[in-house]
Amino acid sequence: MKQAFFILLFFICGNMIAQSGVYVNEPKNSDGTKIKWTLTLEEDGTFLYHFLRDLSAISKPNKEENFYGKGTWILEGKIVTLLSENEDLNEHYTVNLNNSKARYITKSPRDKSDKIVKTALRFYESETSYIKGLELYKE
C-alpha cells in the first residue's frame, strides 16, 4: 500500500512540475503601446502574476502601470486553480486571483499530425473580470 501511495505521489508531483513555468501573453499593438501578462507557476505550488501596461507611446509624461498578484496554485487533472489568501494581498500585490481557473492546453499525445499546438493556460473562470478568457503561452 505504501508503494502505491508513493507512486501516486510521484505522478502528481511530476505532473505539477510539467505545468510549472512562465506563461506570457504580449500582443502586438499598432499604436506602440505595450501590454504584457506574465504568470509564473513555481514547482513549490506558488505563483506570481504581473500585468504591465505601458502607454508611453501615446501619452505624456511616460505612463507605465504595473499590477501584481501572488498566491498558491493547485492542479486537478488539466485544471489549474489559483488561490490568493488575504495575507497574499498588500499594497504591492493588489490583484486578487482567488478561485481563478484555467485549462492546461497542450497537443494530445494521440494527435500524430504536424499541427503545432502551443502549450498554454486558458482562463475560463475568475472573479477578476479581465482574467476570464485570457490565454497565456508557456515560454
LINMO-V493764 format. One record per residue. RES is the residue in three letters. SS is DSSP state (~ for helix, > for strand, _ for the rest). BURIAL is 1 if it has 24 or more other C-alpha atoms within 12 Angstrom, else 0. Layout:
BEGIN
<<RES,SS,BURIAL> <RES,SS,BURIAL>>
END
This chain:
BEGIN
<<MET,_,0> <LYS,~,0> <GLN,~,0> <ALA,~,0> <PHE,~,0> <PHE,~,0> <ILE,~,0> <LEU,~,0> <LEU,~,0> <PHE,~,0> <PHE,~,0> <ILE,~,0> <CYS,~,0> <GLY,~,0> <ASN,~,0> <MET,~,1> <ILE,~,0> <ALA,~,0> <GLN,~,1> <SER,_,1> <GLY,>,1> <VAL,>,1> <TYR,>,1> <VAL,>,1> <ASN,>,1> <GLU,_,1> <PRO,_,0> <LYS,_,0> <ASN,_,0> <SER,_,0> <ASP,_,0> <GLY,_,0> <THR,_,0> <LYS,>,1> <ILE,>,1> <LYS,>,1> <TRP,>,1> <THR,>,1> <LEU,>,1> <THR,>,1> <LEU,>,1> <GLU,_,1> <GLU,_,0> <ASP,_,0> <GLY,_,1> <THR,>,1> <PHE,>,1> <LEU,>,1> <TYR,>,1> <HIS,>,1> <PHE,>,1> <LEU,>,1> <ARG,>,1> <ASP,>,1> <LEU,_,0> <SER,_,0> <ALA,_,0> <ILE,_,0> <SER,_,0> <LYS,_,0> <PRO,_,0> <ASN,_,0> <LYS,_,0> <GLU,>,0> <GLU,>,0> <ASN,>,0> <PHE,>,1> <TYR,>,1> <GLY,>,1> <LYS,>,1> <GLY,>,1> <THR,>,1> <TRP,>,1> <ILE,>,1> <LEU,>,1> <GLU,>,0> <GLY,_,0> <LYS,_,1> <ILE,>,1> <VAL,>,1> <THR,>,1> <LEU,>,1> <LEU,>,1> <SER,_,1> <GLU,_,0> <ASN,~,0> <GLU,~,0> <ASP,~,1> <LEU,_,0> <ASN,_,0> <GLU,_,0> <HIS,_,0> <TYR,>,1> <THR,_,1> <VAL,_,1> <ASN,_,1> <LEU,_,1> <ASN,_,1> <ASN,_,1> <SER,>,1> <LYS,>,1> <ALA,>,1> <ARG,>,1> <TYR,>,1> <ILE,>,1> <THR,_,0> <LYS,_,0> <SER,_,0> <PRO,_,0> <ARG,_,0> <ASP,_,0> <LYS,_,0> <SER,_,0> <ASP,_,0> <LYS,_,0> <ILE,_,0> <VAL,_,0> <LYS,_,0> <THR,_,1> <ALA,>,1> <LEU,>,1> <ARG,>,1> <PHE,>,1> <TYR,>,0> <GLU,>,1> <SER,_,1> <GLU,_,0> <THR,_,0> <SER,_,0> <TYR,_,0> <ILE,_,1> <LYS,_,0> <GLY,_,0> <LEU,_,1> <GLU,>,1> <LEU,>,1> <TYR,>,1> <LYS,>,1> <GLU,_,0>>
END
